[in-house]
Amino acid sequence: MTKSELIDAVANANKDITRREAEVVVSTVFSAISDELANGGRIELRGFGSFSIKTRDSRTGRNPKTGESVHVPAKTVPHFKPGKELRERVDK
């Protein structure tokens, strides 16, 4: 599902709002999640899952083309852990 398909689904599920209003809602939710993660926070949506950040240590990697060793610096990456209800629903 793409972002525009999600916007259409929200607009179709709620006949009281227009597609434009649904677009603002979806964009606001995504922005709030991104901002919280950028500030080092954690988001938990009960029944769906949680978003957090993980720190990856620096390591030595390998350039697949040349075989040369390269240093990969430490970095922070977003992480999603699905909730129990989502895991069970997908598993069916």
Secondary structure, 3 states (H helix, E strand, C coil): CCHHHHHHHHHHHCCCCCHHHHHHHHHHHHHHHHHHHHCCCCEEECCCEEEEEEEECCEEEECCCCCCEEEECCEEEEEEEECHHHHHHHHC
